[in-house]
Amino acid sequence: MSNAVVIGSGLGGLLCGSILARHGYKVTVLERGAQMGGCLQSFVRGGIRFDTGFHSVAGLAPGEPLHRIFEPLGLMRLPWRKVSTPDQVMVDGITHSLPHPADIPALARLKPLAYYIGTEFPEEASSSAAEWLESAGLDPRILLGVTLRLQSPLSEVSLHEYAHIAYHFMNGSWRLEGGGQVLAQAIADDIRSRGGSVLTRKEVVRIGPADDGPCQVVCADGSTYQGIVVSDIHPLETAALVRPSLRSSYLKRLSILKNGSGIFTTYIKLKQKQIRYVDNAISIDGMLVHFGNADDQGYAVSLDLMTHVEEEIPDRETFAKACISRASASIPGLEKAVEEFWTSTPDTWRRYTGTPGGSAYGILKQQSQLSVCVVSPRTPLPGLFLTGQNLGLHGVLGVSYTAVRTCSVILGAEKINQMFNFAQ
């Protein structure tokens, strides 16, 4: 049995581990933190469970792209619940419900691009999403949708990104009972059931060639692991671990790629029976509002406010209160309904994910140079591969695509096409 070592237990790393384990590899996932899951992690404050980065997903209907990946992996058995109402966007004080793509002829034409999984982009893929919407007679302030699901700045959002994210969310979204940690646990359990391991507090400090295997990984505690290596951490962070160093031309190419902005999140515990629960996401001037669970009478117990920020916020409390005030424009009475709140910043993301600058979505996929921003799963070190949002799009669907792409390079396209029925 061949060995596979996965660095990082985010969604991309776990999915790669599950796919490789199903093809005969003995998989060991190494997570430097105390809890696995990356941005799928949850935490508890004030007796309320909050998700760090996972709130809802799209593309889960039969035949849709995420369903085609999750079904063969047994992940459609999880307690998914379809959101009953469309996402909303507030523009100039007016709330708009996002349309279904089939109801807008221009949006309906995006379907082929939304389902395209290759890396040789069609010409229109690198178009500006905002400019494309305007040329179709549509208002980009509304149709760019829940903007926090897209990278910032919006001027660099490509039609490729828009089609793969906004299009599918307008088709419908799903929430997972129990949050993102349920998804992470299910994939980890699958790896373990096939003889693999998912280990926490295992910080990798060196990657290099091995005498009797493709690669050797050394951890801070002195433990070593050999086999092919799949890194789910940022490509630059991965390259910094390789000894001897990777060739300078490869490192230079990685270093010129820009990372996207970070996210400031305000996690709010609400007073009892103050604010009615809303199932769908709401965007208010680019800030994403997402409610937590409801009580037995339909009142919200918590909500998250998320907004792109280009730099660290020195005064968290003041900034959080300003976000709460903005959200009150769509949620009357919110300010008085707040019992407690907590915050996370780009620096929080940097410490937990290792992404340079605390970028939430990693390498920026600029529409003006889309093909240049695509990083290959292969590296100059034989046996070392990359996966995760930095190779493609962010979000559950984007990361799932890149995990499949990485495994296709390792296992061969024929096996992957057969497993996920991509040839059909």
C-alpha positions in Angstrom: 0.0 0.0 0.0 1.3 3.4 -1.0 1.5 6.2 1.6 0.0 9.7 1.2 0.7 12.5 3.6 -1.7 15.5 3.6 -0.5 18.8 5.2 -3.5 20.7 6.5 -7.0 19.5 7.4 -9.1 22.1 5.6 -11.7 20.9 3.2 -9.3 20.5 0.3 -6.8 18.4 2.3 -9.6 16.2 3.8 -11.2 15.6 0.4 -7.9 14.7 -1.2 -7.3 12.3 1.7 -10.7 10.7 1.2 -10.3 10.3 -2.5 -6.8 8.9 -2.2 -7.8 6.5 0.6 -10.6 5.1 -1.7 -7.9 4.4 -4.3 -5.7 2.3 -2.0 -3.5 4.9 -0.3 -2.8 4.8 3.4 -3.4 8.5 4.3 -2.1 10.5 7.1 -3.5 14.0 7.6 -1.3 16.4 9.6 -2.9 19.4 11.2 -0.8 21.9 13.2 -3.8 23.2 15.2 -5.7 21.6 18.1 -8.8 21.2 15.9 -9.1 19.9 12.4 -11.3 21.4 9.7 -9.6 24.7 8.7 -12.4 27.1 7.8 -15.0 24.4 8.5 -14.2 24.7 12.2 -16.7 25.9 14.7 -16.3 27.4 18.2 -18.5 28.1 21.2 -18.9 31.5 22.8 -21.6 32.4 25.4 -23.1 28.9 25.0 -23.7 29.4 21.2 -21.9 27.5 18.5 -20.5 29.7 15.7 -19.1 28.7 12.3 -15.8 30.3 11.3 -16.2 30.3 7.5 -18.9 27.9 6.6 -22.5 29.0 6.4 -24.3 27.7 3.3 -23.3 26.0 0.0 -24.7 25.9 -3.5 -24.7 23.3 -6.3 -26.1 20.4 -4.2 -29.1 19.5 -6.3 -28.9 16.3 -8.3 -26.8 16.9 -11.4 -25.2 20.1 -10.1 -21.4 20.2 -9.6 -21.1 19.9 -5.9 -23.6 17.0 -5.8 -21.5 15.2 -8.4 -18.5 15.4 -6.1 -20.2 14.8 -2.7 -22.5 11.9 -3.7 -19.7 9.4 -4.6 -18.0 10.3 -1.3 -21.1 9.6 0.8 -21.5 13.2 1.8 -25.0 13.7 0.5 -26.1 11.6 3.5 -25.3 14.4 5.8 -28.3 16.5 7.2 -28.4 19.1 4.4 -31.4 21.4 4.4 -32.4 23.5 1.4 -32.8 27.2 2.1 -36.5 28.1 1.3 -36.0 31.7 0.3 -33.6 33.4 -2.1 -30.7 35.5 -0.9 -31.3 39.3 -0.6 -29.3 42.3 -1.5 -29.9 45.8 -0.2 -29.0 48.6 -2.6 -29.8 52.3 -1.9 -32.0 51.2 1.0 -34.1 48.9 -1.2 -34.0 45.2 -0.6 -34.0 43.0 -3.7 -34.4 39.2 -3.8 -32.0 37.6 -6.2 -33.6 36.0 -9.2 -33.4 32.4 -10.4 -31.0 32.3 -13.4 -33.6 30.6 -15.6 -35.8 33.6 -15.2 -33.2 36.0 -16.7 -32.2 35.1 -20.3 -28.7 36.6 -19.9 -28.0 34.7 -16.7 -29.3 31.5 -18.2 -26.6 31.8 -20.9 -24.0 31.4 -18.1 -24.9 27.8 -17.4 -22.2 26.2 -19.7 -19.5 28.3 -18.0 -20.9 27.6 -14.5 -20.5 23.9 -15.2 -17.1 24.1 -16.9 -14.4 22.4 -14.8 -11.3 22.7 -17.0 -8.4 25.1 -16.6 -8.1 26.2 -20.3 -10.6 29.0 -19.9 -13.0 30.0 -22.6 -12.4 33.5 -23.9 -15.4 35.0 -22.1 -14.3 33.5 -18.7 -11.7 36.3 -18.2 -14.3 39.1 -18.8 -15.1 41.5 -16.0 -18.3 40.2 -14.3 -19.5 43.7 -13.6 -18.9 44.9 -17.2 -20.6 41.8 -18.5 -23.7 42.4 -16.4 -23.9 46.0 -17.4 -23.6 45.1 -21.1 -26.5 42.6 -20.6 -28.6 45.5 -19.2 -28.4 44.1 -15.6 -27.5 46.1 -12.5 -24.2 44.7 -11.1 -24.9 46.3 -7.7 -27.8 43.8 -7.4 -26.7 40.9 -9.6 -23.2 40.5 -8.2 -25.3 39.2 -5.4 -24.0 38.5 -1.9 -20.7 40.1 -2.6 -18.8 38.6 0.2 -19.0 35.3 -1.5 -16.9 36.9 -4.2 -13.3 38.2 -4.0 -12.5 41.8 -3.4 -12.1 44.1 -5.2 -15.2 43.4 -7.3 -13.6 45.1 -10.3 -11.3 42.1 -10.5 -14.1 39.5 -10.3 -14.1 37.4 -13.5 -17.1 36.0 -15.3 -15.6 32.6 -14.5 -15.8 33.3 -10.7 -19.2 34.9 -11.0 -20.6 31.9 -12.9 -19.2 29.3 -10.6 -20.3 31.1 -7.4 -23.1 33.6 -7.8 -24.9 31.6 -10.6 -25.1 28.4 -8.4 -26.2 30.4 -5.3 -29.0 32.0 -7.3 -30.1 28.5 -8.3 -30.5 27.6 -4.6 -28.5 27.1 -1.4 -28.3 24.6 1.4 -27.4 24.7 5.0 -25.9 21.8 7.0 -27.4 21.0 10.4 -24.6 21.2 12.9 -22.4 23.4 10.7 -19.1 22.9 8.9 -17.6 20.8 11.6 -20.1 18.0 10.7 -18.7 18.0 7.1 -15.1 17.9 8.3 -15.9 15.1 10.8 -17.6 13.0 8.1 -14.7 13.2 5.8 -12.2 12.5 8.5 -14.2 9.5 9.6 -14.1 8.2 6.1 -10.3 8.5 6.0 -10.0 6.6 9.3 -12.4 3.9 8.2 -10.0 3.1 5.3 -7.0 2.8 7.6 -5.9 6.4 7.6 -5.2 8.9 10.3 -6.1 12.5 11.0 -3.7 13.9 13.5 -3.8 17.3 15.3 -1.0 19.3 16.9 1.3 18.1 14.1 3.2 21.2 12.7 5.2 20.4 9.6 8.6 22.1 9.6 10.3 20.4 6.7 9.5 18.7 3.4 12.2 17.0 1.3 13.0 14.0 -0.8 13.2 10.6 0.9 15.6 7.8 0.5 12.9 5.1 0.2 9.8 7.1 -0.9 8.8 10.1 -2.9 9.0 12.6 0.0 9.6 12.9 3.7 7.8 15.2 6.0 9.3 16.2 9.4 7.1 17.7 12.2 8.1 20.0 15.0 7.8 17.1 17.5 10.4 15.1 15.6 8.0 12.6 14.0 8.5 11.8 10.3 6.2 10.6 7.5 7.0 9.4 4.0 5.0 9.1 0.8 3.5 11.4 -1.7 2.6 14.7 -0.1 -0.4 16.9 -0.7 -0.2 20.3 0.8 -3.5 22.1 1.6 -1.6 25.2 2.9 -0.7 28.3 0.8 1.8 27.5 -2.0 4.3 30.0 -0.7 4.1 28.6 2.9 4.5 25.2 1.4 7.5 26.2 -0.6 9.1 27.7 2.5 9.1 24.2 4.1 10.9 22.5 1.2 14.6 21.6 1.7 16.6 21.9 -0.4 14.7 24.9 -1.7 12.7 24.7 -4.9 14.1 26.3 -8.0 14.2 30.1 -7.9 12.0 30.6 -11.1 9.2 28.7 -9.4 9.5 30.7 -6.2 9.5 33.9 -8.1 6.3 33.0 -10.0 4.6 32.3 -6.7 5.8 35.5 -5.1 4.4 37.8 -7.7 0.8 36.5 -7.2 -1.3 38.8 -5.1 -3.4 37.6 -2.2 -7.0 38.8 -1.7 -8.3 40.8 1.2 -9.2 39.5 4.7 -12.5 39.4 6.4 -13.7 41.0 9.6 -16.5 39.0 11.3 -18.7 40.0 14.2 -20.3 37.0 15.9 -23.4 38.1 17.8 -25.4 36.3 20.5 -28.9 37.7 20.5 -31.2 38.3 23.4 -34.0 35.8 23.5 -37.1 36.3 21.3 -36.0 39.7 19.9 -35.2 39.1 16.2 -37.0 36.7 13.9 -34.9 34.1 12.2 -34.1 34.5 8.5 -33.0 31.5 6.6 -31.4 33.2 3.6 -28.3 35.4 3.5 -28.6 39.2 3.2 -26.0 41.5 1.7 -26.0 45.1 2.9 -23.5 47.4 1.1 -21.2 44.4 0.7 -21.5 43.1 4.2 -22.9 39.6 4.5 -25.5 38.9 7.2 -26.0 35.2 8.1 -28.3 34.0 10.9 -27.5 31.1 13.1 -30.1 28.6 14.3 -33.6 29.5 15.3 -35.3 28.6 18.6 -38.5 26.5 18.7 -40.6 29.7 18.2 -38.7 30.9 15.1 -36.5 33.5 16.8 -32.8 33.8 15.9 -30.3 33.0 18.6 -27.3 34.4 16.8 -26.0 36.0 13.6 -22.7 36.7 11.9 -21.7 39.9 10.1 -18.9 39.6 7.6 -17.1 42.3 5.6 -14.0 42.5 3.4 -11.2 44.6 5.0 -7.9 45.5 3.3 -5.9 45.9 6.5 -6.0 45.0 10.2 -8.6 46.8 12.3 -7.0 48.5 15.3 -10.2 49.1 17.3 -12.3 45.9 16.9 -15.1 47.0 19.2 -15.8 50.3 17.4 -15.6 48.6 14.0 -18.0 45.8 15.1 -20.5 48.3 16.5 -20.4 50.2 13.2 -21.1 46.9 11.4 -24.1 46.2 13.7 -25.4 49.7 13.0 -25.2 49.1 9.2 -27.0 45.8 9.6 -29.8 47.5 11.5 -30.8 49.1 8.2 -32.2 45.7 7.2 -32.8 44.2 10.6 -34.8 46.8 12.7 -34.1 46.5 16.4 -30.8 44.7 16.0 -28.7 47.1 18.1 -30.9 46.7 21.1 -31.1 42.9 20.6 -27.4 42.3 20.9 -26.5 40.5 24.2 -22.8 39.9 23.5 -20.5 39.9 20.5 -17.1 38.6 19.5 -14.8 39.4 16.6 -12.3 37.9 14.2 -9.9 39.8 11.9 -7.5 39.0 9.1 -4.9 38.4 11.8 -7.1 35.7 13.3 -7.3 34.0 9.9 -3.5 34.3 9.5 -2.9 32.6 12.8 -5.3 29.8 12.2 -4.8 29.1 8.5 -1.3 30.4 7.8 -2.5 32.5 4.8 -0.2 35.4 4.1 -1.8 38.6 5.4 -4.8 36.8 6.7 -6.3 36.6 3.2 -9.7 34.8 3.4 -9.7 33.5 -0.2 -5.9 33.2 -0.8 -4.4 34.0 -4.2 -6.5 36.7 -6.0 -7.8 35.4 -9.3 -7.7 38.7 -11.2 -9.9 38.7 -14.2 -7.3 40.8 -16.1 -4.8 37.9 -15.9 -6.9 34.9 -15.0 -4.8 32.2 -16.6 -1.6 33.6 -14.9 -3.3 33.2 -11.5 -3.9 29.4 -11.9 -1.4 27.4 -9.9 -0.7 23.8 -10.9 -1.1 21.0 -8.4 2.4 19.8 -9.4 5.5 21.3 -7.9 9.2 21.0 -8.9 9.7 18.4 -6.1 8.6 15.0 -7.4 5.9 13.6 -5.1 4.8 17.0 -3.7 1.4 18.3 -4.8 -0.8 21.3 -3.9 -4.5 21.6 -3.4 -6.9 24.2 -1.9 -8.4 27.5 -2.7 -5.1 29.0 -3.9 -5.2 26.7 -7.0 -8.7 27.7 -8.1 -11.8 29.3 -6.7 -12.6 29.6 -3.0 -15.6 28.3 -1.2 -16.9 24.8 -0.8 -17.4 24.2 -4.5 -14.2 25.9 -5.6 -12.1 23.9 -3.1 -13.9 20.7 -4.0 -13.0 21.2 -7.6 -9.3 21.8 -6.8 -9.2 18.6 -4.6 -10.6 16.6 -7.5 -8.1 18.3 -9.9 -5.1 17.5 -7.6 -6.2 13.8 -7.3 -6.6 13.7 -11.1 -2.9 14.6 -11.4 -1.9 11.9 -8.9 -4.3 9.1 -9.9 -4.9 9.9 -13.6 -7.9 11.6 -15.2 -9.5 8.2 -16.2 -10.0 7.1 -12.5 -11.3 10.5 -11.5 -13.7 10.8 -14.4 -15.0 7.3 -13.6 -15.4 8.0 -9.9 -17.3 11.3 -10.4 -19.0 10.6 -13.8 -17.3 13.6 -15.3 -17.2 11.9 -18.7 -21.0 11.9 -18.9 
